[in-house]
Amino acid sequence: MTQTPENIQIYERKLQILRQKFIEGLHTRILTLEQYAIEFRTGENNHEVLDAIRRECHKLAGVAASFGFPDIGSRASEIDTAITSGTMTRDGVSESLEDLMNEMEDLLDNAQTNS
């Protein structure tokens, strides 16, 4: 595909649509992570919950940076890596997850304010 101004505009519009869909999906991701955080704090099925948190963070890390949210992607990647390597304490997972959800909520708030 030749890079013409028209093709670049089409690409940028498509990317903006995907970016908006990502932002709209943050609420669901936050609710999912909050549920995992509750389950993790209560100590039920910790291994399974920890793996679910890692998977969700892995997915989030992969797409967030692509859509222009490197801070969210980086924080999610740190959680994914720390869980995978076993280098994060139980409290560290809870605190990092809370920080990630707060950052996601801030992005949602900003997106609603700018709409």
Sine and cosine of phi, psi and omega as CSV:
sin_phi,cos_phi,sin_psi,cos_psi,sin_omega,cos_omega
0.00,0.00,0.78,-0.63,0.00,-1.00
-0.98,0.22,0.64,-0.77,0.00,-1.00
-1.00,0.09,1.00,0.01,0.10,-0.99
-0.98,-0.20,0.32,-0.95,0.05,-1.00
-0.82,0.57,-0.60,0.80,0.01,-1.00
-0.91,0.41,-0.69,0.72,0.02,-1.00
-0.90,0.43,-0.61,0.79,0.03,-1.00
-0.90,0.43,-0.66,0.75,0.03,-1.00
-0.90,0.43,-0.65,0.76,0.03,-1.00
-0.88,0.47,-0.72,0.69,0.03,-1.00
-0.86,0.51,-0.72,0.69,-0.01,-1.00
-0.90,0.43,-0.60,0.80,0.06,-1.00
-0.91,0.42,-0.70,0.71,0.01,-1.00
-0.89,0.45,-0.67,0.74,0.03,-1.00
-0.90,0.45,-0.64,0.77,0.03,-1.00
-0.90,0.44,-0.62,0.79,0.05,-1.00
-0.90,0.44,-0.72,0.70,0.02,-1.00
-0.90,0.44,-0.63,0.77,0.03,-1.00
-0.88,0.47,-0.69,0.73,0.01,-1.00
-0.90,0.43,-0.65,0.76,0.05,-1.00
-0.89,0.45,-0.62,0.78,0.06,-1.00
-0.87,0.49,-0.74,0.68,-0.01,-1.00
-0.88,0.48,-0.70,0.72,0.00,-1.00
-0.89,0.45,-0.51,0.86,0.01,-1.00
-0.99,0.15,-0.12,0.99,-0.02,-1.00
-0.89,0.45,-0.60,0.80,-0.02,-1.00
-0.85,0.52,-0.71,0.70,0.01,-1.00
-0.90,0.43,-0.66,0.75,0.02,-1.00
-0.90,0.44,-0.64,0.77,0.03,-1.00
-0.89,0.46,-0.72,0.69,0.01,-1.00
-0.87,0.49,-0.65,0.76,0.03,-1.00
-0.89,0.46,-0.74,0.67,0.00,-1.00
-0.91,0.42,-0.59,0.81,0.05,-1.00
-0.89,0.46,-0.67,0.75,0.02,-1.00
-0.89,0.45,-0.69,0.72,0.05,-1.00
-0.88,0.47,-0.65,0.76,0.00,-1.00
-0.89,0.47,-0.67,0.74,0.03,-1.00
-0.89,0.46,-0.74,0.67,0.00,-1.00
-0.88,0.47,-0.63,0.78,-0.01,-1.00
-0.92,0.40,-0.68,0.73,0.00,-1.00
-0.92,0.40,-0.54,0.84,-0.01,-1.00
-0.98,0.18,-0.18,0.98,0.09,-1.00
0.99,0.14,0.21,0.98,0.00,-1.00
-1.00,0.04,0.79,-0.61,0.05,-1.00
0.76,0.65,0.75,0.66,-0.10,-0.99
-0.81,0.58,-0.66,0.75,-0.02,-1.00
-0.89,0.46,-0.72,0.69,0.00,-1.00
-0.91,0.42,-0.67,0.74,-0.01,-1.00
-0.92,0.39,-0.68,0.73,0.02,-1.00
-0.87,0.49,-0.65,0.76,0.04,-1.00
-0.92,0.40,-0.61,0.79,0.04,-1.00
-0.91,0.41,-0.66,0.75,0.06,-1.00
-0.88,0.48,-0.72,0.70,0.00,-1.00
-0.87,0.50,-0.71,0.70,0.00,-1.00
-0.88,0.47,-0.70,0.71,0.00,-1.00
-0.90,0.44,-0.67,0.74,0.03,-1.00
-0.91,0.41,-0.61,0.79,0.02,-1.00
-0.88,0.48,-0.73,0.69,0.02,-1.00
-0.89,0.45,-0.70,0.71,-0.02,-1.00
-0.89,0.45,-0.66,0.75,0.02,-1.00
-0.88,0.47,-0.60,0.80,-0.03,-1.00
-0.93,0.36,-0.59,0.80,-0.08,-1.00
-0.99,-0.13,-0.52,0.86,-0.10,-0.99
-0.86,0.52,-0.75,0.66,-0.02,-1.00
-0.90,0.43,-0.59,0.81,0.00,-1.00
-0.89,0.47,-0.49,0.87,-0.03,-1.00
-0.98,-0.18,0.22,0.97,0.11,-0.99
1.00,-0.06,0.38,0.92,0.02,-1.00
-0.82,-0.57,0.92,0.40,-0.10,-1.00
-0.90,0.45,-0.51,0.86,-0.01,-1.00
-0.91,0.40,-0.68,0.73,0.05,-1.00
-0.91,0.41,-0.69,0.72,0.02,-1.00
-0.87,0.49,-0.66,0.75,-0.01,-1.00
-0.92,0.39,-0.70,0.71,-0.01,-1.00
-0.90,0.43,-0.68,0.74,0.03,-1.00
-0.90,0.43,-0.64,0.77,0.02,-1.00
-0.90,0.43,-0.64,0.77,0.04,-1.00
-0.87,0.49,-0.67,0.74,0.01,-1.00
-0.92,0.40,-0.73,0.68,0.02,-1.00
-0.82,0.57,-0.77,0.63,-0.04,-1.00
-0.90,0.44,-0.69,0.73,-0.03,-1.00
-0.91,0.41,-0.63,0.77,0.04,-1.00
-0.92,0.39,-0.70,0.72,-0.01,-1.00
-0.87,0.50,-0.67,0.74,-0.05,-1.00
-1.00,0.05,-0.22,0.98,-0.01,-1.00
0.97,0.26,0.39,0.92,-0.07,-1.00
-1.00,-0.08,-0.01,1.00,-0.02,-1.00
-0.94,-0.33,0.71,-0.70,0.04,-1.00
-0.95,0.32,0.22,-0.98,0.05,-1.00
-0.85,0.53,-0.72,0.69,0.03,-1.00
-0.90,0.43,-0.60,0.80,0.03,-1.00
-0.88,0.47,-0.66,0.75,0.05,-1.00
-0.88,0.47,-0.75,0.66,-0.02,-1.00
-0.87,0.49,-0.71,0.70,-0.02,-1.00
-0.92,0.39,-0.69,0.72,-0.01,-1.00
-0.91,0.42,-0.63,0.77,0.03,-1.00
-0.90,0.43,-0.67,0.74,0.04,-1.00
-0.89,0.46,-0.68,0.73,0.04,-1.00
-0.88,0.48,-0.68,0.73,0.01,-1.00
-0.88,0.47,-0.73,0.69,0.00,-1.00
-0.90,0.44,-0.61,0.79,0.05,-1.00
-0.89,0.46,-0.67,0.75,0.02,-1.00
-0.90,0.43,-0.65,0.76,0.04,-1.00
-0.90,0.43,-0.67,0.74,0.03,-1.00
-0.90,0.43,-0.62,0.79,0.05,-1.00
-0.88,0.47,-0.66,0.75,0.03,-1.00
-0.89,0.45,-0.68,0.73,0.05,-1.00
-0.88,0.47,-0.71,0.71,0.02,-1.00
-0.86,0.51,-0.71,0.70,0.01,-1.00
-0.90,0.44,-0.63,0.77,0.00,-1.00
-0.91,0.42,-0.63,0.78,0.01,-1.00
-0.94,0.33,-0.59,0.81,0.03,-1.00
-0.91,0.40,-0.61,0.79,-0.05,-1.00
-1.00,0.08,-0.05,1.00,0.00,-1.00
-0.98,0.18,0.00,0.00,0.00,0.00
